Amino acid sequence: MLRLVMIAVIALSSCSGDAGIPWADADAAPPDRHGVGPVERDVQGLSHIRVRRRGTVRTLLFVDKAGVEMRQSQVDLAHPARLQYPYTRTMFASYLLVPQPKRVLIVGLGGGSMVHFLRKYDPAVAIDVVELDPAVIDVATDLFAVKPDDHLAIHEADGLAFLRDTKIRYDVIYLDAFLAVAKDITDDTGTPRHLKAARFLELVRSRLAPDGAAVFNLHHHPDLQADLDAIRKAFPQLYTFRVSRDGNLIAVGSAARERRDEAGMRKQATALDTDPPPAWIGKR
């Protein structure tokens, strides 16, 4: 049973000024336990979403029923495509396996940092994003400058339903979604339960182009090995990359029949932790 790391990511907003702070009295505002600044936006969707900002750094948090803020993503507003978290940079190890993707799917929008990264460093790629929570889409659009265009389509839909209904075959599918809602919908990590099922993994595999890849961000937890086994069962090849500093594990399921040299891939992947990223990203 797959526990996808489902962390909502954030991207740059060119917006400034009041974004709708609901607390006129600063003393009544929720405590800033993470030290990430005053509240810019607080909205209830399928998840309770809160956005804070300190200087040029904006942070997206989800709030649980006890009022505890869970920091999900962060961005320096001066650099829209600079991925702030090591795990998001490591997710683009996909380029080691699919160096010239033409169309990709991202399941889970968050603030759209992966979108901004791709649009800067691989502008020719066509991007579909699936996001279940309309409030997340509104926040990404209003605060983080994630605007659909000829190369970007945002679909308000359930990931499983979208994959079931689409006829498109993607070169890469990135799975990075999170919900902080009732436990009858999500597990303890916030992962929608149906996204953990074997049928979902099989569906992801069936929507990949030949030699395509699916990228999963995994937390360390007692059943991690079972999660990896489930991915291995669904894909001909499985590669894993440990995330520096975060402790996460990025799992890449490949549809390719031939296995790549892992030692060489790991050496090449170290270049992902640079800004700008290595020249082979987006090279055509």
Secondary structure, 3 states (H helix, E strand, C coil): CCCECCCCCCCCCCCCCCCCCCCCCHHHCCCCCCCCCCEEEEEECCCEEEEEEECCEEEEEEECCCCCEEEEEEEECCCCCCCCCHHHHHHCCHHHHCCCCCEEEEECCCCCHHHHHHHHHCCCCEEEEEECCHHHHHHHHHHCCCCCECCEEEEECCHHHHHHHCCCCEEEEEECCCCCCCCCCECCCCCEHHHHCHHHHHHHHHCEEEEEEEEEEECCCCCHHHHHHHHHHHCCEEEEEECCCCCCEEEEEECCCCCCCHHHHHHHHHHHHCCCCCCCCCCC
